[in-house]
Amino acid sequence: MAAADHSHNFNLPPGFRFHPTDEELVVHFLHRKAALLPCHPDVIPDLDLYPYDPWELEGKALGEGNRWYFYSRKIDARVTDNGYWNPLGRDDPVLSTATSQVVGMKKYFLFHAAAADPIKTNWIMHEYRLPDAASSSSSSSSSSSSTRSSKRRGRPKRDYSKWVLCRVYERDEEKEEEEDGAELSCLDEVFLSLEDLDEISLPTRIQ
């Protein structure tokens, strides 16, 4: 995967606020990317997340307030040089407000700083992916056109069904009740459910 262009400024212009709902992230961005359709506005960059610690996303991902957005490839070992992303609870379905159908899945992660005794941080990640059926459909519908395009350009075909969309932010305990209270309250329930977990297994980095 090509490295992100660090010289490109992904900050939004003055007056433009990027504050999408879960449904909008999945339907208007992730679904369109999987189907090789243009996104408007095309502001979310592709980023190989896992070499980066969450505090290194400034200037690499789309920043809006205290949140960063980017596309990344699906991967199992979510490990960085200084820690790892630990999954929290079960995946939540992302539902269409019009049809109540499942349009995507949302997974929660908490960043742990690697040490002799891993330390929980306040860094949160929401990882959005397409449902299996939607991924297969998007991959199938775009395979012929992307193959022809790849052959013309002399580049290998990229499977966009393997991508996820990520939202990363640092949890502010003092302001959480004022900003996005409903969303953070749900996440707090997950934190509380983990209070009794004493053992944390540190993933092994694959060489």
PyMOL commands that set and color helices and strands:
alter all, ss='L'
color gray80, all
select helices_A, chain A and resi 22-34+54-56+132-153+160-162+181-193
alter helices_A, ss='H'
color red, helices_A
select strands_A, chain A and resi 62-64+67-73+83-95+102-113+119-129+163-170
alter strands_A, ss='S'
color yellow, strands_A
deselect
rebuild
show_as cartoon
